Amino acid sequence: LGAILSHPFDVLKTCMQGDVHGERYGSTTFTAFMRVRQERGFTGFYRGCGWRTVNITACVFIVNECFVHLVPPLFPDAAQRIAAAAAAAGASVTTVDEPPRLVMRTSLSSSRLATRRTTSSGCRHDHGSTDHKTSGTG
């Protein structure tokens, strides 16, 4: 439930983080909200929600398993147990969570480059990449 309720805010955060200079989504949460609503409609705020919910559920499961089953036999002291569980859970969650996030960031960046080569005024944007300058050569 938490993943579903917080997903629109995560969409806004992700859009704003990907738009470092504020060229597409602006510099405030409100302008980002209006832009996402304009481009994708209200359903756009829940794009990717299923994957994010599964991802968060898996991460919580991993953290719980580390804390309950993996760490206690190795660390009998409560303080050591908490520290070890946190370290094990962090490493496990990063291992599970980072590859899909990398794929998502890469695909979002690629789609932005493909769809946003020019602004409404006709200005070309490079977005820090030179690999999209293949058109017009030859």
C-alpha positions in Angstrom: 0.0 0.0 0.0 2.8 2.4 0.8 4.5 1.8 -2.6 1.2 2.5 -4.4 0.5 5.7 -2.4 4.0 7.1 -2.7 4.5 6.2 -6.4 3.3 9.5 -7.9 5.8 11.3 -5.7 8.5 8.9 -6.8 7.6 9.7 -10.5 8.0 13.4 -9.8 11.3 12.9 -8.0 12.6 10.7 -10.8 11.6 13.2 -13.5 13.1 16.1 -11.6 16.4 14.2 -11.0 16.7 13.2 -14.6 16.1 16.8 -15.7 19.2 18.3 -14.0 18.9 21.7 -15.6 15.1 22.0 -15.2 14.6 22.3 -19.0 11.7 19.9 -19.2 10.1 19.6 -15.8 11.1 22.9 -14.3 12.6 23.5 -10.9 9.6 23.0 -8.6 7.5 20.0 -7.7 4.4 21.9 -8.9 5.8 22.5 -12.4 7.0 18.9 -12.6 3.5 17.8 -11.6 1.8 19.9 -14.3 4.3 18.8 -17.0 3.8 15.1 -16.2 0.0 15.5 -16.1 0.2 17.3 -19.4 2.4 14.7 -21.1 1.1 11.5 -19.7 -2.3 12.3 -18.0 -3.0 11.2 -14.5 -2.3 7.5 -15.3 1.3 8.6 -16.0 1.8 9.1 -12.3 1.4 5.3 -11.9 3.5 4.2 -14.8 5.9 1.5 -13.4 4.0 1.2 -10.2 3.7 -2.6 -10.5 7.4 -3.1 -10.8 8.2 -0.7 -8.0 5.7 -2.5 -5.7 7.3 -5.8 -6.4 10.7 -4.4 -6.0 9.9 -2.8 -2.6 8.2 -6.0 -1.4 11.3 -8.1 -2.4 13.6 -5.6 -0.6 11.5 -5.7 2.6 11.5 -9.5 2.5 15.3 -9.6 2.1 15.8 -7.1 5.0 13.5 -9.2 7.2 15.2 -12.5 6.3 18.6 -11.0 7.1 17.5 -9.7 10.4 15.5 -12.8 11.5 17.5 -15.8 10.1 20.9 -14.9 8.8 22.4 -12.7 11.5 21.3 -14.0 14.9 23.3 -17.3 14.7 26.5 -15.3 13.8 26.1 -12.4 16.2 24.6 -13.1 19.6 25.1 -9.6 20.9 22.0 -7.3 20.2 24.1 -4.3 19.1 26.2 -6.4 16.8 23.2 -8.2 15.4 21.5 -4.9 14.4 24.7 -3.6 12.8 25.3 -6.8 10.9 21.7 -7.2 9.8 21.8 -3.6 8.5 25.0 -4.3 6.6 23.7 -7.6 5.2 20.4 -6.2 4.3 21.9 -3.1 2.6 24.3 -5.3 0.5 21.5 -7.7 -0.4 19.0 -4.9 -1.3 21.6 -3.1 -3.4 22.4 -6.3 -5.3 18.7 -6.9 -6.0 17.6 -3.3 -6.5 20.4 -1.6 -8.5 20.4 -3.6 -11.8 16.7 -2.9 -12.6 17.1 0.8 -11.6 20.1 1.0 -13.9 18.1 -0.4 -16.8 15.2 2.0 -16.0 17.5 5.0 -15.9 19.2 4.0 -19.1 15.9 3.4 -20.9 14.5 6.7 -19.7 17.6 8.6 -20.8 17.5 6.9 -24.2 13.8 7.7 -24.7 14.4 11.3 -23.7 17.2 11.7 -26.2 15.1 10.1 -29.0 12.0 12.2 -28.3 13.6 15.5 -27.2 16.2 16.4 -29.8 14.7 19.8 -30.3 12.6 22.1 -28.1 9.4 23.8 -29.3 11.6 26.8 -30.4 13.7 24.4 -32.5 16.8 24.6 -30.3 18.8 21.4 -30.2 19.6 19.9 -26.8 22.6 17.6 -26.3 21.9 16.5 -22.7 25.5 15.8 -22.2 25.7 13.1 -24.9 27.3 13.1 -28.3 26.1 9.7 -29.4 22.8 11.0 -30.9 24.5 13.2 -33.5 24.2 10.6 -36.2 21.5 12.2 -38.3 22.6 14.6 -41.0 26.0 13.0 -41.6 27.0 11.2 -44.7 
